[in-house]
Amino acid sequence: MLSRVLKLRSGRISVGLLSVILLLAILGPHIAPYDPLAKSDLVFGGSSGAHWFGTDYLGRDLLSRLLAGATISVLGSVEVAIIALVAGAVPGVLSVYLGRTFEWLSLRLIDTLIALPFLVFAVAITALLGNGIPQAMFTVGFLVAPMFYRVTRAATLSVAQSQYVEAAVLAGASVGWVVRKHVLLKVLPPMTATLANAMGTGFIVVASLTFLGIGVQPPDPSWGGVLASDLNYLAYRPWAPLYAIVPILLTVWAFNLLADAIRDVSGASGRVLLADVARPLPKRKVGAA
């Protein structure tokens, strides 16, 4: 699939941008020219050869803080996507095969997660579990899980209702065999696009939470934290928030562009399954296999 994605201009742009951002997440703390926590007397310093992005209200180098904060910002979005994938995809498949009780309970849980106010609930649970990035990402991952649940459930239902699967079940095929041989092949293309979307969503949420001081406590650097500190001193440096806003916007745009490229190469079936995310959750028409 990657080779087909790279044939599209949108795919090449998104993969190129995300590769640069991944390198920043890996190498950022090591290539930062200064200690991101080190203070100096050069308060609100402008751009110069020594400080390319200038310094903040404590004299800290902004470029160093952005490079050091890239790691937590990117890894946080990856953690959100992985948790959402497991918490959404597995119940989505099982809801078709474990009977009416599990189906009803999983549907009601997904409806509840969709109805919850996203950031408010994340802040509340993080305050309850402790103000740390693992707790925050664990909570956000479950809130994003309905994206995966809808896609996997729609794909699994379409496979479970097909004649060739019914014939295989009548011939003695187990549920595990059907899932491995048929469901996974149907789920993977739309699931990959959903994963890219989830990482973009997770990146926004990580930036929002760190902007509020949740997950990453000041003075530790993060892109959302750098943005929050710059907003307090707009009268002195009105352009400073752009240094954090631009990489956040580019990262989210790259993830969404990648999701669109994957959707385009996945064919009509993948586009139909992705469209089911915006529709009401379908009810099962066949009994448990």
Secondary structure, DSSP 4 states (H G I P E B T S, - for coil): -HHHHHTSHHHHHHHHHHHHHHHHHHHHHHH-SS-TT---S-TT----SS-TT-B-TTS-BHHHHHHHHHHHHHHHHHHHHHHHHHHHHHHHHHHHHSHHHHHHHHHHHHHHHHHS-HHHHHHHHHHHH-SSHHHHHHHHHHHHHHHHHHHHHHHHHHHHTSHHHHHHHHTT--HHHHIIIIIHHHHHHHHHHHHHHHHHHHHHHHHHHHHTT-SS-TTS--HHHHHHHHHTTTTT-TTTTHHHHHHHHHHHHHHHHHHHHHHHHSHHHHHHHHHGGGSPPPPP-S---
